[in-house]
Amino acid sequence: MTSETGTMLREFLRSPIDTGAVAPSSRRLGTAVTAPVPELGHPVVVELGPGTGAFTGIIQELLGGRGRHLAIEINPQLAEMLRDRFPYVEVLTEQAAALPRLLAERGHEKADVVVSGLPWASFPSTVQYETLSAIREVLAPDGAFTTFGYVHAMRLASALRFRRMMREAFEEVVAGRTVWGNLPPAFVLHGRRPRAVTPTGAPHPLAPHRPVRLLAEDH
C-alpha cells in the first residue's frame, strides 16, 4: 500500500462522506478528467476535492508553470499534505460552494476549467445544488467543468439526480468512455457552455426546462 493510498483510506474511515473514495484515482482516470486544461495561454484552473493530489500533479504537468491553479480541499489533513507536495498550487481549506467568493478575493471573475474530484453521489441534494450552482457561476462562457462518478454507483438516486442537475446547468454534457483501469472503475462527465446563473435562493430546478444535448462516447 502506497502512502497516498494509506492516507486516503484513513481519511475515508474518518469521514467517508467528505472523502468519498478509499484509494487515489488512477493516472488513466486523471488523464481523462484533466483533458480540458488548455495547452496554451494562462488559464485559471480550479480543482475541487483534490484528495491526495492524483489530479493535481497532472494539472501541474499540463500547466507547466502557466496560469493559476487553485485547489479547494475541505479536509485539513489532506490540504496540508497537498501544500507540502505542490508548493506552486494555492490550496484552500474551504467549502466548494464558496468558490465565487474565493475567486473574487484573488482577483478572478471566472475560471477557465473546473476539475472536480468531489463524491457527488454521497452528497444530499442541497449540497449538490449549491456546489454546482457555484461552479456554473464562476465558469467562463467557453470554459469546461469536468468530473467523474463510479460505475457501481451510477444508478443510485443521488447520482441520477446529480446528472440531471448537470444537464440543467450546462447546454452540453458529454459522457466519456468508462475508465476500467481505476479502482473502482469510473466514467467521466464534461459540462460545457454554462446556462445563465439562477438568482440566489431560486428553487429547483437549476434552470427552466429547455432542450439539452446529452452526448455519449463509447463506454
N, C-alpha and C positions, 0 to 999 in steps of 0.2 A: 504494500500500500504506500503510495507516494504521500509526501507531506501535505500536498494540496487536497488529496482525497481524504486523508485523515482529518484535516481541518473542516472540510465540507461535511463529512459525516458527523463530526462532533457538533457543529453548528446546527445541522438538521435535527439532531436529537434534542438540542437545547430549544430550538424554535422552528419546528417543521413548517409552519405556515409562511413565515418570513423567508426561510431558506429555500424550501421547495424541491431540493434535489439532494441526493445522497452522495453524488460524485460530480466532479467538474465536467463540463461539456467537452466533447472531443474536438480535436483540431478540424476534423471534417465538418462538424456542425458549425464551428466558429467561422470557417471559411464561407459557408453558405449564408450565415446570419450577417456577416460584415461586408457582403458583396456590394451594397450600395455606397460604401465610403468612396468619395471621389478620388481619382488618381491625380488630379491637378488642382491647383488653387490652394486656398487656405480655409478649409471648411470648419464649421463648428460642429463637432460630433459629441453627442450626449449618450452616455451609456447608463442604463438603469439596471440595478441589481447585478453588478459585475461579479459578485461572489469572490472566488479566489483568483479571478483575472483571466479565465480561459479566453474570453473575447477581447479583454483589454490589451493583451500582448499582440494579438493580431491587428487590432486597430492601430496600435502604435507602429507596427511594421508598415502598414498601409500609408499612414500619415508621413512617416519618415521625417518628423520634426516640423511638419507643416501644421497650420491651423491651431485649433484649440480642442482639447479633449477633456470633457468633464465626466466624472463617474460618480453616480449617486448610489450609495450603499447604506442602508439603514442599520446594518449590523456593525457595531463599533469594533469588534474584533477583526472582522473581515476588512473593514475600512482601513484600520491601522496596518494590516498586512499589505494591502494594496499600496498604501503610501510608501512603504518600505521597498516594495518590488518595482514600482513605477513612479519614480520621482518627477517625471515630466507630465504626469496626469494629475489634474486637480480633483481630489477625492473629497466628496462632501457627505457627511453623515446626516442625511435628511430623508424626508418622505418624498417619493417620486412625484406626488401631486403638487409639491411646492416648486416644480420646475419653472413655471413662468417667473416667479419671484427670483429664483436663483440665477436665471439667465439675465434678468433685468439688472440685478445687483452687480453683475460683471460686465455690463455694457453691451449685452447682446439682445437684440429683439427676437431673433429667430435662430433655430438650429437647422443645419443642412441635413443632418442624419440623426435619428434617434434609434439606438440599438438597445433592445430590451432582453434581459435575462430573467425577468420577473416571473414568478409562478402564478400566472393569471388564473389557472383553474383552481387555485387554493383561495382566491380572494372572494369575498362577498360582492354582490352587485354594486354596492355603493363605492367600494374601493376601485373596482374595475372602471366604473363610470367616471369617477373623479380623476383617476390617473390617466385614462385615455383622453379625457377632455383636456387635461393639461398638456399632453403630448400634441394633440391637434392644435391647440392654441399657439404653441411655440414653433411648430414645424413650418418651414418656408414653403411657399406655394409649389415649388418644384422639388421639395425635399422628399425624403423617404423614411418611413417608420418600418422597422423590421424586428420580428420577434419569433418565438418558436413555441411549440407545445409537444407534449409526449404522446406518441401514438396510442398507448394503452389508456390514456385519459381523454382522448378526443371526443368520446361520446358522453362524457359527464355533462350534466345540465349546466354547470358553471363554465365549462369550456365552450359549449354550444352558444351560451349567452354571450361570452366574450367575442366569439367570431361574428355573431350578429351585430354587436356593437361596432366592431371594426368595419363591417360593411356599411353601417350607418355613418361612420366617421370619415370614411375615405371614398372617393369616387371609384377607385380601383383597388381591389385586393387580389393579390397573386399568391396562390398556394404553391410553394416549391415542392420538389420531389422529396420523398422520405429519406432521411439520413439514417441508414441502418447501422452505420459504424459509430454509434453513440450508445451510451448506457444511461437510461433506456433509449430505444430508437425514437427519433423526433422528426417533426416536419416544420418547415419554415413558412412564415407568412410575411408578405411585404405589403404595406399600405402606401399608396401614392395619391397625391392631389387631395389634401385635407379639405373637407367641406367648411363652410362658414361657421365660425365659432358660435355655439349656443350661448345665450345670455346666462350669467351666473344665476343658479337657482332654478333653471328651467327643468321641467320634468323629463323623464324618459319619453320617447327615445332621444338619442343624441341629435337627430335631425329629422325634419319631416320626411315622410316616405317618398322616395323617388327611385327611378331605375338605377341599379348598381351593377357594375361589371365585376363579376367574380370569375377569375381565370384560374385554371388549374393546370400545372405542368404534369408530366408523367410522374406518378407516385411509385 
